[in-house]
Amino acid sequence: MLRTIFVVTTLFVFLAAAGIAQESSWERLADGSLGQVTEFEGVGGIKIPAYIRKPRGEGPFPVIVILHGGKYGKEATIGMGRAVRSPVADFIQQGWAIYSIDYRPSDQFLLPIETDDSVLA
C-alpha cells in the first residue's frame, strides 16, 4: 500500500512539473487535451517509450498509468495515449491524466523485470 501511494505521489509530482513545460511542446488533441511523446528510465537505465496526456485546464491532475496489451511497441504506446475511445477518453473527460507506458525492448513477452520498470515509470 505504501509503495502504491509513493508511486501515485511521484506521478502526481511528475505531472505537475510537466505542466510547467511550455504549452507549445504539447500537442493539442481533438478533445482539447494535451499530449506529449516522452520516455522513462527502466531498470538499469534503459529508455522506455511513454506518452503523457493531460485534460484541459490547470492541474494538478490525478494520474492513471496504463499499458497496452501485447509486447514492446512504441506505436501502440503512443496510440493508447492518444486514444479517443474508452477507457482513455473516459479518464480524460473525468479530469484524470494518462501516462501510457511501454514495455522494455525485447522479443520475449512479459519479462518479470517489466514489473519493476512499471513501478519506475
Phi, psi and omega in degrees: 000314180298320179297319178298316179298318178299315181298313180297318179297317179298316179295322179299316178294318178302313182293322177298318178293322179296328179293339179285335179301155181300137179302330182293342179277356179256144174270140178269124180268167187303328181275004180091353177286165180243141180224162182206132173287135181211194175204167175224165178265119175275191179303134180078010177081008179296136179278127182236130181298149177206168177219127179253136179222134181233149179289171175299155174099177180277143176277192007281158180239144170292156186237138172251127173266128185226142177239141175284163175282158178102204180246188184316133177185097182305320181298321179294323179295312179294318178300319178297317180296328181268000187305143177255005179250172176294146004271344186301311181300323179294316179298313180300315181298328180273005175093012178267145171271156180242132171241098181273119183243155180258180174263164176292148179300121180192152174275346180274159185254124176052071174288145179304327181296340181292337173296315178295320176302315182298321178295320179294329179302000000 
